[in-house]
Amino acid sequence: MRQVVCRTFGPVEQVGVEDAPEPRPRPGEVVVAVRAAGVNFVDALLVQGSYQIKPPLPFTPGGEIAGEIAELGADVTSVARGDRVVVSCGLGGFVERLAVPAEVVRRLPANLSFEQGAALVQSYATALFALTRRARVRSDDWVLVLGAGGGVGLASVDVARHLGARVVAGASSADKLAAAAALGAHAGVNYATEDLKSRVREITGGVQVVVDPVGGSYADAALRTLRAFGQYLIVGFAAGTIPSLRANLVLLTNRSAIGVDWGAWSVQHADENRALVDEVLALAGSGALHPSAPQVYPLERAADALAALQSRRLTGKVVLRP
Ligand SMILES: NC(=O)c1ccc[n+]([C@@H]2O[C@H](COP(=O)([O-])OP(=O)(O)OC[C@H]3O[C@@H](n4cnc5c(N)ncnc54)[C@H](OP(=O)(O)O)[C@@H]3O)[C@@H](O)[C@H]2O)c1
């Protein structure tokens, strides 16, 4: 079978496809035939060696997959051959077939495609964790989402709208703002061409919550859009620069700056995370959340997919199809 391999830390262009032995399920494991593998910003950071965790080399990137159960190890009764499932595997997902413990697979709701399923959990679990576990977004709150046309951004728009909040989307292009509007954003600000702080204040009068997966130069303006007791959710630094939030702007009017580290929490609080992921799947399965259809690249073009994410060109999510 084929798999994507990263042999040295460096530019994403160096990952390639290699042959690998077929995985065999050990007792308690299943082999999933991967139909789509989600590509996330963190996969690019892992390949570059710039993520906080450095896997031993060589390794296969890919943190989440959707597919069908192809083989069952001894003692596995919780799933059957042919079941449609999603798996958050952390690493190793850019492959044709993957052996995983049966207990980590989750059923893919019937209304979702393999592509939607493979692109769902990381972005939506982060958004739901941010907006319901770290902040408590309420009906009619205004939520400013930065990078609103990206993976975490679009998921945050969708989750905030589901919670009854009003969303103002911030993004750098008309396409990205249109994608956020399609998921229910009430207003949009193009922060590449408009003044973020004054436009958001004009539209909202001040927001209760900022979701920031971007960092960089927008953070200061975004912090200034918060009203009294507003909450600034620090999710990521896709712009490549970690911003310094001014402590006086947090102090004034009793604002809070709140870290959102779903990745670490999901490992340290496995039971609570299972409930969170089941909530995401149930909401998407019932039609309460609306994950967009991702762009699809063949497995051979893993390097292009990772480069596209980093180029800031992409709107929405991207998956690999083995
Ligand atoms: N804390 C957590 O638990 C957690 C979980 C998942 C992801 N993350 C982090 O959240 C961040 C976003 O992840 P994502 O999956 O949403 O990524 P994504 O789909 O690539 O979206 C990131 C967005 O950031 C904006 N951006 C601004 N400057 C950029 C640049 N120089 N290069 C690339 N994008 C740039 C882009 O929107 P505009 O062009 O509109 O500005 C882009 O749409 C990453 O840093 C990721 O590691 C954190």
The ligand as an ORCA input file, in Angstrom:
! r2SCAN-3c Opt
* xyz 0 1
  N      -5.439     25.508     19.969
  C      -5.901     24.419     19.393
  O      -6.347     23.480     20.051
  C      -5.861     24.340     17.895
  C      -6.591     23.364     17.200
  C      -6.571     23.371     15.806
  C      -5.799     24.315     15.141
  N      -5.066     25.218     15.859
  C      -4.252     26.242     15.205
  O      -5.127     27.198     14.646
  C      -4.488     27.809     13.526
  C      -5.431     27.785     12.334
  O      -5.680     26.442     11.953
  P      -6.663     26.158     10.734
  O      -6.789     24.674     10.625
  O      -7.879     26.981     10.844
  O      -5.776     26.704      9.520
  P      -6.279     27.213      8.092
  O      -7.448     26.421      7.648
  O      -5.075     27.224      7.227
  O      -6.771     28.706      8.373
  C      -5.888     29.648      8.883
  C      -6.302     31.024      8.444
  O      -5.314     31.918      8.966
  C      -5.220     33.052      8.129
  N      -3.828     33.454      7.899
  C      -3.322     34.684      8.142
  N      -2.037     34.748      7.814
  C      -1.697     33.536      7.330
  C      -0.494     33.002      6.824
  N       0.641     33.717      6.766
  N      -0.503     31.720      6.398
  C      -1.621     30.967      6.491
  N      -2.800     31.414      6.966
  C      -2.838     32.716      7.393
  C      -5.908     32.697      6.806
  O      -7.095     33.497      6.747
  P      -7.026     34.959      6.119
  O      -6.288     34.871      4.823
  O      -8.454     35.281      5.950
  O      -6.324     35.817      7.134
  C      -6.297     31.228      6.947
  O      -7.565     30.969      6.368
  C      -3.176     27.054     13.307
  O      -2.131     27.797     13.906
  C      -3.393     25.740     14.045
  O      -2.178     25.178     14.481
  C      -5.101     25.261     17.209
*
